[in-house]
Amino acid sequence: MKRLSVQEALQILEVQSDTPWEEIRSSYRDRVRSVHPDINEGHDGDTLVISLNAAYATLVAATSSGKEPLPVEEIIPEVEPDARSVVRFSDDDDPFGLILDTSHDVGDVIYVSEDEGLVQVLIDAGKRTESILLIQLDNKVMPIQVLFTLELQSGDQPLDITELVSKFGYFEAI
């Protein structure tokens, strides 16, 4: 059985993170008694007993047998795709051509290779700030995927990659 997180252990034992240790232990014992196959004939609770034991063991280890409070698990918020995110691109008859056309609207196209699926765009953001947007199209997989990378060439005002990529159409982080 895989190692359980504290949150998973709490869910299996049906207790909250602020439940006192004595109540957690009592809940564990009550639940094991209610499903244990040696106590309750005709009830196949082997799997549930194993889960309950694993959950309790996780909480024992996390709290040093109830001597310490449960650790607070940090929930990491979902963030916007960064400059090196792979994004899905909506289907089109000629995705490379569409990307190339849009690239001309975004900046000066300085390199194109349809065979390699590459487009490089020089973007002049004013105030002596220049960036290069590298677009890599992978049409070997479906749906077709596009990788956008933005590199600051000069200046100190980096551009917003999300705003640039949104000019190419709908995208979704993978």
Backbone torsions as a table, in degrees:
resi	resn	phi	psi	omega
1	MET	NA	139.5	-179.9
2	LYS	-69.5	155.0	178.4
3	ARG	-69.4	132.1	-178.0
4	LEU	-87.7	149.4	171.4
5	SER	-80.9	164.9	178.1
6	VAL	-60.2	-41.4	-179.4
7	GLN	-62.4	-43.0	178.2
8	GLU	-63.8	-40.7	179.5
9	ALA	-62.7	-42.6	178.2
10	LEU	-62.0	-39.7	179.6
11	GLN	-66.1	-42.8	-179.7
12	ILE	-63.1	-41.1	-179.6
13	LEU	-82.6	-3.8	178.7
14	GLU	57.0	47.5	176.4
15	VAL	-130.2	162.9	179.5
16	GLN	-95.3	163.5	-178.9
17	SER	-67.7	-21.4	179.2
18	ASP	-96.6	9.1	179.0
19	THR	-70.3	132.7	178.0
20	PRO	-61.0	151.9	-175.3
21	TRP	-57.3	-41.0	-179.2
22	GLU	-61.0	-37.8	178.0
23	GLU	-71.0	-35.0	176.4
24	ILE	-63.2	-47.3	-179.9
25	ARG	-63.7	-40.6	178.7
26	SER	-64.5	-42.3	178.1
27	SER	-62.0	-43.4	178.2
28	TYR	-58.6	-49.9	-178.1
29	ARG	-62.8	-44.1	179.9
30	ASP	-62.1	-43.2	-178.5
31	ARG	-67.5	-40.1	178.4
32	VAL	-63.5	-44.3	179.3
33	ARG	-61.3	-36.8	-175.8
34	SER	-72.4	-21.3	-177.1
35	VAL	-121.1	-4.9	-175.4
36	HIS	-63.8	128.4	-176.1
37	PRO	-65.8	-24.4	178.7
38	ASP	-75.3	-26.3	-178.8
39	ILE	-93.2	-39.4	-177.3
40	ASN	-111.7	96.2	-179.7
41	GLU	-65.4	144.8	178.4
42	GLY	83.1	-5.8	179.3
43	HIS	-105.3	117.1	179.9
44	ASP	-88.2	86.1	-176.2
45	GLY	-107.1	14.9	-178.0
46	ASP	-53.6	-48.9	-176.8
47	THR	-64.5	-42.3	179.9
48	LEU	-67.1	-38.4	177.6
49	VAL	-62.6	-40.8	177.9
50	ILE	-61.9	-43.3	178.5
51	SER	-64.0	-42.7	178.8
52	LEU	-63.0	-42.7	178.6
53	ASN	-63.0	-42.0	179.3
54	ALA	-65.2	-40.7	179.5
55	ALA	-64.5	-45.1	-179.7
56	TYR	-65.3	-41.3	178.4
57	ALA	-61.2	-38.3	177.6
58	THR	-62.3	-44.8	-179.2
59	LEU	-70.6	-35.4	175.8
60	VAL	-61.3	-46.4	-179.9
61	ALA	-65.7	-38.9	-176.7
62	ALA	-72.2	-24.9	-176.0
63	THR	-115.2	6.8	-175.0
64	SER	53.7	55.0	-179.8
65	SER	58.7	39.7	176.0
66	GLY	85.5	3.3	-179.2
67	LYS	-80.1	-20.9	-179.4
68	GLU	-122.9	155.7	177.6
69	PRO	-70.1	158.2	176.7
70	LEU	-63.7	139.1	177.3
71	PRO	-69.3	145.7	177.7
72	VAL	-88.0	120.3	179.0
73	GLU	-84.6	124.8	-179.1
74	GLU	-75.3	130.6	175.9
75	ILE	-93.7	117.9	-178.0
76	ILE	-85.3	119.9	-179.1
77	PRO	-69.7	150.9	176.9
78	GLU	-72.7	133.1	-176.9
79	VAL	-111.1	162.3	175.9
80	GLU	-63.9	153.1	177.1
81	PRO	-60.3	140.5	179.2
82	ASP	-91.7	-173.8	-172.9
83	ALA	-63.7	-18.3	-178.3
84	ARG	-113.0	24.0	179.6
85	SER	-75.5	141.6	171.0
86	VAL	-87.7	132.6	-178.3
87	VAL	-125.8	148.0	175.6
88	ARG	-80.6	142.5	-179.8
89	PHE	-114.9	141.1	-179.2
90	SER	-63.7	149.2	-178.3
91	ASP	-65.1	145.9	178.2
92	ASP	-156.7	155.6	179.2
93	ASP	-61.5	-39.7	-179.1
94	ASP	-133.1	78.1	-176.3
95	PRO	-60.9	-37.1	-179.8
96	PHE	-63.9	-43.5	178.3
97	GLY	-62.8	-40.4	178.6
98	LEU	-64.4	-43.2	178.1
99	ILE	-62.9	-42.8	179.9
100	LEU	-63.4	-44.3	178.1
101	ASP	-60.2	-45.4	180.0
102	THR	-66.3	-35.2	179.2
103	SER	-59.1	-37.9	178.2
104	HIS	-64.3	-30.4	178.0
105	ASP	-76.4	-25.8	-176.2
106	VAL	-83.5	-37.1	-177.3
107	GLY	-172.9	-160.4	179.4
108	ASP	-90.3	116.6	178.6
109	VAL	-73.1	121.3	-176.5
110	ILE	-110.9	-12.2	178.6
111	TYR	-155.0	136.0	177.9
112	VAL	-139.2	130.3	172.1
113	SER	-142.0	101.1	-179.7
114	GLU	-66.4	-34.5	178.9
115	ASP	-60.9	-40.8	179.8
116	GLU	-89.0	-10.3	-177.8
117	GLY	71.4	31.2	-175.7
118	LEU	-112.0	140.7	171.2
119	VAL	-138.8	130.5	174.0
120	GLN	-114.6	133.3	-177.1
121	VAL	-125.6	125.0	174.5
122	LEU	-87.4	125.3	-177.1
123	ILE	-116.6	118.6	178.1
124	ASP	-97.6	110.7	-177.3
125	ALA	-97.2	11.1	-179.3
126	GLY	78.1	175.2	179.8
127	LYS	50.6	40.0	178.2
128	ARG	59.2	27.5	177.8
129	THR	-106.8	123.1	176.2
130	GLU	-129.2	142.5	177.5
131	SER	-134.7	157.2	174.3
132	ILE	-116.6	125.9	175.3
133	LEU	-98.4	116.8	177.4
134	LEU	-100.6	127.2	-178.7
135	ILE	-119.0	121.0	-179.8
136	GLN	-116.0	117.1	-179.3
137	LEU	-98.7	128.6	177.0
138	ASP	-115.4	101.1	-179.1
139	ASN	-100.2	15.9	177.3
140	LYS	-83.2	-15.0	179.4
141	VAL	-118.9	155.1	176.9
142	MET	-118.8	133.8	-3.3
143	PRO	-68.7	156.5	179.5
144	ILE	-58.4	138.0	-179.1
145	GLN	-115.7	148.8	-179.3
146	VAL	-130.7	131.8	177.4
147	LEU	-107.1	124.0	177.7
148	PHE	-107.8	129.6	176.1
149	THR	-129.4	132.4	-178.9
150	LEU	-117.0	125.2	179.9
151	GLU	-120.0	127.3	176.4
152	LEU	-77.2	120.7	-178.3
153	GLN	-91.2	-41.8	179.8
154	SER	-153.9	157.0	-179.6
155	GLY	93.8	-176.6	-176.4
156	ASP	-129.6	15.4	-179.5
157	GLN	-115.0	86.3	179.9
158	PRO	-64.1	145.8	179.3
159	LEU	-82.9	160.6	178.0
160	ASP	-86.5	110.8	-177.4
161	ILE	-61.9	-37.5	-178.0
162	THR	-63.7	-41.6	178.7
163	GLU	-64.8	-41.3	178.5
164	LEU	-63.5	-47.4	-176.8
165	VAL	-65.5	-33.0	-179.4
166	SER	-62.6	-21.8	177.4
167	LYS	-69.6	-17.4	-179.1
168	PHE	-90.0	-3.4	178.3
169	GLY	117.3	-170.2	-178.3
170	TYR	-62.4	136.2	175.1
171	PHE	-142.6	155.1	-176.6
172	GLU	-141.4	128.2	-179.9
173	ALA	-66.8	143.2	177.9
174	ILE	-100.0	NA	NA
